[in-house]
């Protein structure tokens, strides 16, 4: 965001405070517009990040054809319908063809797409499609489990509900055994010892 955008966002937030019946000059609210503007920049920083650039810097030649899984990747996002948070875990697997990606890049890919105004379904697909396209993998599977504050705080007010979405590409879509192996492995919990 440009400095002028920051100021414009602060003006809008100050007006929102007025419209809900509060005084933006009240001691506890004086700095709220700038704090909210700063938070929004942080929550939506994924728009300024290029997933191709992040992954292309960490693609390595490899002969591995075994499944690679990074699971329990914590994420936080904002739903595009109410701009309320949704959060949870993302599980990502791929079957390398000729290239592997540095393991730390998978959580970074999740973060890039999570830090945008999102819906869980699209985010799941974007992560899978990007990983498939850039690694030229034989298959990619992504499962996201999330809680949505728009369902917990308003609307149906169901505090214990989770939404689960999946995207299965390549062999994960075409081969039931590959898909079942992935789903079975993400269910196993790590040993705590």
trRosetta pair geometry for C-beta under 8 A, 3 or more apart (Angstrom, degrees):
i j d omega theta_ij theta_ji phi_ij phi_ji
1 5 4.1 -130 -168 89 95 130
1 6 5.5 117 127 -57 126 78
1 9 7.3 -25 -158 -13 153 139
1 41 5.7 -98 10 -106 127 110
2 5 4.7 100 53 1 72 103
2 6 7.3 -131 98 -6 41 84
3 6 5.4 -47 -151 30 38 117
3 7 6.6 35 153 -17 66 102
4 7 5.8 -52 -151 36 35 110
4 8 6.3 36 151 -19 66 107
5 8 5.6 -55 -146 38 32 112
5 9 6.2 35 154 -20 66 106
6 9 5.8 -57 -150 36 28 111
6 10 6.4 30 152 -20 63 106
6 34 8.0 38 170 -132 103 75
6 37 5.5 100 -157 159 73 139
6 41 7.7 -8 -102 -58 95 131
7 10 5.6 -52 -150 34 33 114
7 11 6.6 37 151 -21 65 101
8 11 5.7 -49 -151 31 34 114
8 12 6.6 34 150 -17 64 104
9 12 5.6 -54 -151 36 34 113
9 13 6.4 32 153 -18 67 106
9 33 7.9 156 118 179 68 89
9 36 8.0 -148 147 103 103 90
9 37 4.4 123 107 -119 120 107
9 40 6.7 -143 -176 63 144 146
10 13 5.8 -55 -146 37 32 109
10 14 6.3 36 154 -22 65 105
10 33 4.0 86 -159 149 77 115
10 34 5.6 10 -112 -76 124 59
10 36 7.9 138 -111 64 60 93
10 37 5.0 -47 -68 -39 76 144
11 14 5.7 -53 -149 34 30 113
11 15 6.5 30 152 -19 63 106
11 33 7.5 73 -48 -165 19 144
12 15 5.6 -55 -151 36 32 112
12 16 6.5 37 149 -23 65 101
13 16 5.4 -45 -150 30 37 116
13 17 6.7 42 150 -22 64 99
13 32 7.0 -147 143 123 121 86
13 33 4.2 153 85 -127 116 78
13 36 4.8 162 -141 76 153 138
13 37 6.3 -127 -7 -51 145 85
14 17 5.7 -50 -156 29 34 114
14 18 6.8 33 147 -17 63 103
14 24 4.6 64 -153 -143 82 166
14 33 4.5 -17 -55 -76 83 142
15 18 5.5 -52 -152 36 38 113
15 19 6.2 37 151 -21 69 107
16 19 5.6 -56 -145 37 32 112
16 20 6.6 24 159 -14 66 104
17 20 6.4 -60 -152 37 28 102
17 22 4.9 -72 176 74 82 113
17 23 7.8 -31 141 93 110 10
17 24 4.4 108 90 -79 139 95
17 29 5.9 134 -159 -174 149 136
17 32 6.6 108 -79 90 143 137
17 33 7.3 -94 -12 -64 132 92
18 21 7.9 68 174 -53 33 12
18 22 6.9 -103 -90 67 26 63
18 23 7.7 45 -103 -112 68 31
18 24 6.0 -50 -54 -19 83 110
22 26 6.7 -83 175 11 93 133
22 29 6.2 153 147 -80 127 165
23 26 4.4 103 83 -35 99 98
23 29 6.8 148 92 53 58 142
24 29 5.2 -120 -141 130 42 122
24 30 7.2 105 158 -102 64 38
24 32 7.1 -123 -143 53 82 115
24 33 6.9 32 -158 -35 126 114
25 29 7.3 13 35 80 12 103
25 30 6.3 35 -149 -94 37 85
26 29 4.6 55 64 25 91 109
26 30 7.1 -142 79 -42 39 75
27 30 6.3 -30 -149 -13 26 113
28 32 7.6 44 134 -47 62 115
29 32 4.6 -38 -156 0 61 131
31 34 5.5 -57 -169 46 69 107
31 35 5.6 70 134 -25 87 107
32 35 5.5 -61 -140 41 33 111
32 36 5.9 30 163 -20 71 107
33 36 6.0 -56 -142 37 27 107
33 37 6.3 28 158 -20 63 108
34 37 5.6 -51 -145 37 32 113
34 38 6.3 34 155 -19 64 106
35 38 5.8 -56 -150 37 30 111
35 39 6.3 31 151 -20 65 107
36 39 5.5 -53 -146 37 33 113
36 40 6.3 36 154 -22 66 104
37 40 5.8 -52 -148 34 30 112
37 41 6.7 35 151 -21 62 101
38 41 5.7 -49 -154 30 34 113
38 42 6.7 31 150 -15 64 105
39 42 5.6 -57 -153 38 35 112
39 43 6.0 31 153 -18 70 109
40 43 5.6 -52 -136 40 33 110
40 44 6.0 1 169 8 66 114
41 44 6.7 -79 -143 53 20 88
41 45 6.5 50 155 -70 61 87
42 45 5.9 -23 -151 -27 29 115
42 115 7.8 -92 151 -147 49 118
43 76 7.8 -82 -130 119 85 105
43 78 5.5 58 164 -29 126 126
43 115 6.3 -172 170 -149 35 77
44 47 5.7 6 159 -2 89 113
44 78 7.3 -43 -71 28 86 133
44 115 6.1 149 -134 162 16 76
44 116 6.0 69 -143 -117 72 41
44 117 6.7 -1 -110 -32 111 75
45 48 5.7 -54 -170 36 62 109
45 49 6.7 53 138 -20 79 109
45 115 5.0 -29 55 154 71 140
46 49 5.5 -64 -146 38 43 110
46 111 7.0 -168 -90 136 106 60
46 112 4.6 124 -141 -175 97 46
46 113 6.1 153 -168 -77 148 11
46 114 6.7 163 -59 64 149 45
46 115 3.3 147 -30 79 103 86
46 116 4.3 -90 78 -43 125 86
47 115 7.8 -115 -9 116 63 86
47 116 5.7 116 -57 -107 79 98
49 53 7.8 -133 -178 58 65 113
49 54 6.7 30 172 -43 107 125
49 112 4.6 -123 96 -125 127 103
49 115 7.6 58 21 70 127 126
50 53 4.0 65 88 8 111 112
50 54 6.8 172 90 -13 59 83
51 54 5.5 -55 -148 36 38 113
51 55 6.2 22 161 -7 71 109
51 109 5.6 68 -143 -131 109 83
51 112 5.1 168 -79 97 90 160
51 113 7.3 18 -72 -48 135 90
51 130 4.9 -21 128 -165 147 149
51 134 7.7 -135 132 -34 95 149
52 55 6.3 -63 -144 45 27 99
52 56 5.7 26 163 -22 67 116
52 130 7.5 -125 -67 -156 66 103
52 134 6.2 -175 -123 -95 69 126
53 56 6.0 -52 -131 37 24 109
53 57 6.7 27 166 -22 58 107
54 57 6.6 -70 -168 28 22 108
54 58 7.5 -23 154 15 57 113
54 105 5.9 153 147 -150 94 99
54 108 5.4 -153 -179 124 139 127
54 109 6.5 176 98 -77 135 71
54 112 6.6 -149 1 -50 156 143
55 58 6.2 -88 -157 52 38 90
55 59 6.4 52 154 -52 78 98
55 101 5.7 -36 -152 -134 93 132
55 105 5.5 118 -105 166 63 137
55 109 6.5 36 -63 -78 109 118
55 130 7.3 163 -13 152 151 102
55 131 7.5 -172 -113 -109 153 57
55 134 4.6 65 108 136 143 158
55 135 7.4 -92 175 -53 131 84
56 59 6.0 -34 -139 -1 37 116
56 134 6.6 -111 -65 -158 74 120
57 105 8.0 173 69 -101 84 133
58 101 5.6 69 109 -166 96 71
58 102 3.5 -73 -179 10 127 114
58 104 7.7 -114 -150 63 165 84
58 105 4.6 -178 70 -48 147 142
59 99 4.8 6 -176 180 99 134
59 100 7.5 159 -153 79 55 33
59 101 5.7 -30 -97 -98 64 72
59 134 7.0 -137 -74 153 133 95
59 135 6.6 -171 -122 -107 112 68
60 99 6.3 141 69 -155 34 77
60 100 5.5 -25 64 62 92 81
60 101 7.6 154 17 -99 79 22
60 102 7.2 87 -11 -55 114 73
61 98 6.4 -34 -138 160 70 84
61 99 6.2 -50 -97 -100 35 70
62 96 5.8 -14 82 155 117 155
62 98 7.2 138 56 167 56 35
62 99 6.3 95 25 -141 88 23
62 100 4.3 14 16 -7 149 107
63 98 7.9 -5 -95 -133 45 52
64 68 7.5 70 124 -52 138 109
64 96 5.1 56 85 57 91 136
64 100 6.1 34 45 -61 125 126
65 95 6.7 22 -171 -178 62 91
65 96 6.5 -120 -103 73 38 80
65 97 7.7 39 -110 -115 84 32
65 138 7.4 34 -149 4 89 144
66 95 7.8 -128 128 -133 13 73
66 96 7.9 9 51 30 47 99
67 93 5.5 -1 -174 -172 105 117
67 94 7.5 159 -150 80 62 26
67 95 5.8 -40 -96 -87 64 76
67 178 7.5 161 -77 -155 125 88
67 181 6.6 177 -14 116 162 125
67 182 6.6 -148 -158 -82 149 85
67 185 7.6 162 111 14 141 163
68 93 6.5 161 82 -152 49 62
68 94 5.6 -15 58 59 98 75
68 95 7.7 167 16 -89 78 27
68 96 6.5 53 -7 -29 123 100
68 100 6.7 121 -49 -139 160 105
68 103 7.7 -134 180 -100 121 89
69 91 7.0 -5 -168 -176 100 91
69 92 7.1 160 -152 88 53 48
69 93 4.3 -17 -98 -97 79 95
69 182 6.9 166 -95 -135 122 79
69 185 5.8 -163 -33 119 173 135
69 186 6.9 -145 -167 -73 136 83
70 73 6.1 45 133 -51 102 115
70 91 7.5 -180 93 -152 50 48
70 92 5.1 -2 58 60 91 96
70 93 7.8 178 23 -77 56 50
70 103 6.1 150 -82 -163 125 87
70 106 4.4 136 37 92 154 149
70 107 6.7 -119 153 -45 142 80
71 89 7.5 31 172 167 71 116
71 91 4.1 8 -125 -123 83 94
71 92 7.5 -168 -81 29 49 53
71 185 7.6 -162 -44 126 146 89
71 186 5.0 177 -120 -125 138 84
72 89 5.1 -40 -131 -150 47 125
72 91 6.9 31 -31 -84 42 84
73 89 6.5 121 56 -162 45 63
73 90 4.4 -40 66 63 105 91
73 91 7.3 169 14 -76 89 33
73 92 6.9 9 0 0 137 105
73 106 7.0 -128 -73 123 150 94
73 107 4.7 -169 -137 -108 121 86
73 110 4.9 123 128 26 143 169
74 87 7.5 9 -173 -177 81 98
74 88 7.7 -154 -139 119 55 22
74 89 6.3 -36 -90 -99 48 65
75 87 6.5 -166 95 -143 55 64
75 88 6.7 -11 55 62 84 55
75 89 7.6 136 16 -113 84 18
75 90 5.6 34 -6 -13 129 117
75 110 5.3 -117 -76 151 132 111
75 111 6.6 -157 -119 -90 98 54
75 114 4.1 -139 -175 -100 121 160
75 144 7.9 -45 45 -138 134 112
75 146 8.0 -51 74 -98 100 114
76 85 5.9 -27 -167 -153 94 116
76 86 7.9 159 -156 84 49 39
76 87 4.5 -10 -107 -102 67 107
76 114 6.4 99 68 159 36 126
77 85 6.9 133 76 -151 39 63
77 86 5.5 -21 68 63 91 83
77 87 7.0 168 21 -80 65 56
77 114 4.2 -117 -72 -165 101 74
77 115 7.0 -121 -111 -68 73 28
77 116 7.3 -13 -147 55 104 52
77 118 4.7 -36 172 41 136 132
77 120 7.9 153 65 -85 145 68
77 123 6.6 -71 -91 -86 170 158
77 146 8.0 -27 35 -140 111 150
78 83 5.3 3 176 -152 119 55
78 84 6.9 149 -151 71 72 16
78 85 6.0 -50 -97 -93 59 49
78 86 7.6 133 -123 17 13 75
78 116 7.9 -125 48 111 91 27
78 117 5.5 -49 91 -110 104 60
78 118 6.8 115 68 24 53 81
79 82 5.5 24 86 42 114 81
79 83 6.9 -119 72 -62 65 14
79 84 5.6 -6 36 59 108 70
79 85 7.5 95 -5 169 83 5
79 86 5.3 75 -51 -16 98 114
79 117 7.6 20 134 -164 19 71
79 118 6.7 -71 -112 76 37 63
79 119 6.6 54 -145 -99 78 57
79 148 6.1 56 -55 -149 139 109
79 149 7.8 -155 4 50 121 80
79 150 5.4 -69 51 -14 156 135
80 83 7.4 23 -137 -70 24 61
80 117 4.0 90 -98 157 87 100
80 118 6.0 170 -31 42 98 13
80 119 5.9 -64 24 -45 109 79
81 119 7.4 61 -23 -88 100 99
81 150 6.5 62 81 -129 109 169
82 150 4.4 141 32 -104 144 122
82 154 7.3 -179 -144 52 159 140
83 117 7.0 -42 -100 -121 77 107
84 148 7.3 87 98 177 109 75
84 149 4.2 -126 156 83 117 109
84 150 4.6 150 56 -59 133 81
84 153 6.8 -148 -156 41 151 130
84 154 7.8 -173 -44 18 164 117
85 149 5.1 59 63 0 73 129
86 118 7.8 -111 49 82 117 105
86 120 6.4 -86 120 -63 153 106
86 146 4.9 55 161 159 105 129
86 147 6.5 -170 -152 92 72 41
86 148 4.2 -17 -104 -105 111 70
86 149 6.6 -140 -76 7 56 74
86 150 7.4 -42 -63 11 101 94
86 163 7.9 -22 -162 38 136 123
87 146 6.2 161 83 -148 19 93
87 147 6.2 -18 62 56 71 84
88 144 6.4 105 87 177 125 80
88 145 4.9 -145 171 99 136 59
88 146 3.3 -133 -1 -99 136 58
88 147 5.9 139 -70 7 101 66
88 162 7.1 108 -113 -145 139 101
89 144 7.3 177 91 -149 47 53
89 145 5.3 5 55 55 90 97
89 146 7.7 -165 29 -73 48 62
90 110 4.8 170 67 -132 155 136
90 114 7.9 -124 -32 -62 142 124
90 127 7.0 -160 -171 -109 138 177
90 142 6.8 -15 -171 -166 96 95
90 143 7.5 161 -156 85 50 48
90 144 4.9 -14 -106 -103 77 85
91 141 7.9 -19 114 118 91 93
91 142 7.0 156 83 -155 57 46
91 143 4.6 -4 56 58 107 94
91 144 7.6 -167 23 -75 68 39
91 186 4.3 45 -162 -128 162 136
92 106 5.1 -167 76 -172 145 124
92 109 7.8 89 -100 75 169 123
92 110 7.1 -135 -35 -62 134 112
92 127 6.5 -106 -100 152 121 125
92 128 7.9 -165 -131 -86 91 66
92 131 6.9 156 -169 -58 124 166
92 140 7.5 -21 -166 -168 84 93
92 141 7.4 159 -155 88 39 58
92 142 5.3 -2 -107 -106 73 81
93 140 7.1 160 89 -156 56 47
93 141 4.6 1 57 55 101 99
93 142 7.8 -166 27 -70 63 44
93 172 7.3 134 87 -90 108 134
93 182 4.8 -147 41 -129 161 116
93 185 7.7 96 -83 72 142 131
93 186 7.8 -114 -36 -54 121 111
94 101 7.8 48 52 19 149 112
94 131 5.8 -133 -72 151 138 125
94 132 7.5 -168 -124 -83 117 60
94 135 6.2 53 163 80 156 157
94 137 4.3 -76 -177 -132 112 163
94 139 6.7 176 -151 92 56 53
94 140 4.7 -11 -103 -104 90 75
94 141 7.5 -172 -75 22 46 63
95 137 5.5 123 66 178 58 101
95 138 4.1 -59 100 62 116 101
95 139 4.5 38 22 44 118 88
95 140 7.7 -128 18 -63 72 44
95 170 7.1 -138 44 109 115 135
95 171 5.7 -6 23 46 154 133
95 172 7.7 -179 -8 -43 113 88
95 178 7.2 -35 -54 -155 139 134
96 99 6.3 -141 -154 79 102 35
96 100 4.9 -35 -100 -79 146 76
96 135 6.8 -90 -119 168 69 122
96 137 5.9 -67 -104 -120 30 87
96 138 7.4 23 92 7 16 93
97 135 7.4 140 23 140 91 83
97 136 5.3 -76 44 117 135 88
97 137 5.7 177 -14 -133 91 29
97 138 5.1 132 -73 -42 90 82
98 136 6.7 -4 36 86 96 121
99 135 5.4 -150 87 -156 106 72
99 136 6.5 78 29 47 113 96
100 135 7.5 22 -126 -146 21 121
101 105 5.1 -100 158 68 109 132
101 106 6.7 119 100 -56 123 84
101 131 7.4 -106 3 -142 155 89
101 134 7.5 59 -83 109 132 112
101 135 5.6 -83 -37 -89 111 120
102 105 4.7 93 72 -11 86 109
103 106 6.2 -42 -168 12 46 110
104 107 6.4 -52 -165 39 49 103
104 108 6.5 49 142 -19 71 110
105 108 5.2 -58 -149 42 42 117
105 109 6.2 50 151 -28 71 99
106 109 5.6 -47 -149 29 33 113
106 110 6.8 36 150 -18 62 100
106 131 7.4 34 -119 -104 86 129
107 110 5.4 -49 -149 34 39 115
107 111 6.3 43 151 -22 67 104
108 111 5.4 -51 -148 35 34 116
108 112 6.5 42 152 -27 65 99
109 112 5.8 -46 -150 26 33 113
109 113 7.0 16 158 -4 62 104
109 127 5.9 114 134 -137 108 85
109 130 6.3 -176 -160 97 123 133
109 131 6.6 87 157 -68 167 96
110 113 6.5 -71 -158 45 29 98
110 114 5.9 25 153 -20 69 116
110 127 6.0 24 -96 -114 63 135
111 114 5.6 -58 -136 40 29 111
111 115 6.0 19 167 -14 67 112
112 115 6.5 -67 -148 39 20 101
112 116 7.9 20 151 -23 53 108
113 116 6.3 -57 -165 20 40 116
113 118 7.0 89 158 -103 77 138
113 123 5.0 140 142 -145 117 83
113 126 4.8 159 -125 97 141 130
113 127 5.6 -121 26 -63 156 85
113 130 7.8 -164 -54 5 128 145
114 118 6.8 -67 -137 -10 37 160
114 123 6.5 65 -85 -150 57 138
118 122 6.3 -151 -161 71 79 107
118 123 4.8 37 -170 -57 134 116
119 122 4.9 78 63 12 88 104
119 123 6.9 -164 84 -10 41 91
120 123 5.6 -59 -145 38 31 114
120 124 6.3 36 157 -24 66 104
120 144 5.8 -160 -169 102 101 135
120 146 5.5 -155 -109 39 135 141
120 148 7.6 -97 -34 -71 127 118
120 163 5.7 133 57 106 166 131
120 165 5.1 159 135 -3 103 140
121 124 6.0 -55 -155 30 27 112
121 125 6.7 19 153 -11 62 109
121 165 5.2 -158 -99 -131 56 150
122 125 5.7 -61 -151 41 35 109
122 126 6.0 37 154 -24 71 107
123 126 5.7 -52 -142 34 29 112
123 127 6.5 30 159 -19 63 104
123 144 6.7 42 97 -41 109 170
124 127 6.3 -58 -155 33 26 108
124 128 6.6 17 154 -11 62 112
124 142 5.2 170 -165 110 75 118
124 143 7.6 13 -138 -126 119 19
124 144 4.9 -127 -86 6 102 121
124 165 4.3 -137 -31 114 158 118
124 166 6.5 -138 -180 -129 142 8
124 167 4.8 159 142 -19 94 109
125 128 5.8 -61 -148 42 32 109
125 129 5.9 27 160 -18 70 112
125 142 7.9 -169 -75 63 21 134
125 167 4.8 153 -96 -93 53 144
126 129 6.0 -56 -138 40 26 108
126 130 6.1 24 164 -18 63 111
127 130 6.2 -61 -147 37 23 107
127 131 6.4 17 159 -14 61 112
127 142 4.9 131 91 -121 116 160
127 167 7.3 151 66 44 85 138
128 131 6.1 -63 -149 39 26 107
128 132 6.1 24 157 -18 65 112
128 140 4.8 154 -156 116 78 121
128 141 7.2 -10 -117 -141 116 12
128 142 4.3 -127 -64 4 98 123
128 167 3.7 -138 -2 104 157 130
128 168 7.7 -86 -145 -62 151 13
128 169 5.4 148 163 -10 115 122
129 132 5.7 -58 -146 38 28 112
129 133 6.0 26 159 -19 66 111
129 167 7.5 -70 -33 162 75 150
129 169 7.2 139 -87 -65 52 154
130 133 5.9 -56 -143 38 27 109
130 134 6.1 8 167 -6 65 114
131 134 6.4 -66 -139 44 23 98
131 135 5.8 -5 175 7 64 119
131 137 6.8 -1 139 4 87 135
131 140 4.9 139 92 -126 114 146
131 142 7.7 140 23 -56 138 118
132 135 6.9 -71 -132 49 15 90
132 136 7.8 59 171 -101 51 18
132 137 5.7 -94 -123 46 55 100
132 139 7.8 -27 -111 -159 104 21
132 140 4.4 -114 -66 2 92 135
132 169 4.9 -52 -80 108 150 153
132 170 6.5 175 -132 -22 119 117
133 136 7.7 0 177 -67 22 53
135 140 7.9 123 52 -73 124 117
137 140 5.5 100 74 -55 140 88
137 170 6.5 -151 108 18 84 165
138 170 5.4 158 148 162 43 140
138 171 5.1 21 137 -10 95 123
139 168 7.7 -5 -173 -175 105 73
139 169 6.1 171 -153 95 60 64
139 170 3.3 -147 -95 92 63 111
139 171 3.4 -94 -46 42 142 81
139 172 4.3 148 172 -14 119 81
139 173 7.3 -163 -138 10 108 72
139 174 7.7 -125 -98 30 125 94
139 175 7.6 -81 -75 30 162 110
139 178 6.4 51 86 146 166 149
140 167 7.5 -3 110 111 97 98
140 168 7.8 180 92 -149 55 35
140 169 4.6 10 52 53 88 111
140 170 6.3 81 9 23 64 114
140 172 6.3 -87 77 8 26 139
141 166 7.1 -15 -168 -168 85 102
141 167 7.3 170 -150 87 41 57
141 168 5.1 5 -111 -111 85 73
141 169 7.5 -162 -71 28 46 66
141 172 4.0 -177 -64 -139 99 155
141 179 6.8 150 -98 -122 140 67
141 182 4.7 52 68 171 161 166
142 166 6.6 163 87 -152 56 54
142 167 4.7 8 52 49 101 96
143 164 6.7 -5 -173 -169 96 95
143 165 7.3 169 -151 86 50 46
143 166 4.7 -14 -101 -101 76 91
143 182 8.0 153 -16 141 120 109
143 183 7.4 102 -51 -107 152 75
143 186 6.2 142 50 107 137 172
144 164 7.1 170 87 -148 50 48
144 165 5.1 -3 55 55 97 91
144 166 7.7 -177 19 -78 64 44
145 162 5.4 3 -174 177 91 128
145 163 7.4 166 -151 82 45 44
145 164 5.0 -10 -101 -100 75 84
146 162 6.6 140 69 -159 27 77
146 163 5.5 -23 64 59 83 90
146 164 8.0 156 18 -83 64 40
147 151 7.7 -126 -173 61 64 111
147 152 6.5 36 170 -45 103 134
147 161 7.2 129 -127 85 79 56
147 162 5.8 -57 -74 -104 71 66
147 163 7.7 148 -94 13 25 79
148 151 4.5 69 81 11 102 104
148 152 6.7 169 91 -9 50 92
148 161 8.0 -36 36 93 88 100
148 163 6.3 27 -18 0 115 125
149 152 5.1 -63 -132 48 41 108
149 153 5.0 14 176 -2 82 116
150 153 7.0 -44 -106 46 19 92
150 154 6.1 -42 -159 54 52 103
150 155 6.3 43 156 5 72 133
151 154 7.9 -66 -96 64 9 61
151 155 5.9 -60 -118 75 44 127
151 156 5.7 -11 -157 52 78 104
151 157 7.7 -165 161 -64 50 14
151 158 5.6 -35 156 51 100 91
151 161 5.9 -78 133 69 138 126
151 163 8.0 135 -1 -37 155 112
152 157 6.7 45 -177 -143 27 43
152 158 6.7 -80 -98 75 53 46
152 159 5.0 75 -144 -109 95 55
152 161 7.6 -160 -76 43 80 90
153 157 7.1 -38 151 -109 6 75
154 157 6.9 -73 167 -68 3 80
156 161 7.9 14 99 6 128 152
158 161 4.2 39 120 -12 121 122
168 172 3.9 -136 -160 123 88 103
168 173 4.3 143 120 -73 97 70
168 179 5.8 12 -137 -111 145 113
169 172 6.0 37 50 50 39 111
169 173 5.8 3 -121 -20 15 117
170 173 6.4 118 53 22 23 96
170 174 6.9 -68 155 10 35 109
171 174 5.6 -66 -126 53 36 99
171 175 4.7 -7 -174 15 80 121
171 178 4.8 18 141 57 101 173
172 175 7.3 -40 -88 51 14 84
172 178 5.6 -114 -97 117 47 113
172 179 5.2 103 -168 -86 63 79
172 182 6.4 4 -126 -1 108 155
173 179 7.4 87 -81 -72 18 124
175 178 4.0 60 92 10 115 112
175 179 6.6 166 90 -11 61 85
176 179 5.7 -57 -147 41 33 112
176 180 6.0 34 155 -21 68 109
177 180 5.6 -54 -143 38 30 111
177 181 6.3 35 155 -24 64 103
178 181 5.8 -51 -149 31 29 112
178 182 6.6 29 153 -16 62 105
179 182 5.9 -57 -155 36 31 112
179 183 6.3 23 155 -13 67 109
180 183 5.8 -57 -143 42 31 108
180 184 6.0 33 157 -21 66 109
181 184 5.8 -58 -146 38 27 111
181 185 6.2 23 157 -18 64 110
182 185 5.9 -61 -147 37 26 107
182 186 6.5 18 160 -15 64 106
183 186 6.2 -56 -145 36 30 105
183 187 6.8 33 154 -24 61 106
184 187 5.9 -60 -159 29 32 113
184 188 7.2 36 150 -27 64 99
185 188 5.9 -46 -156 20 39 113
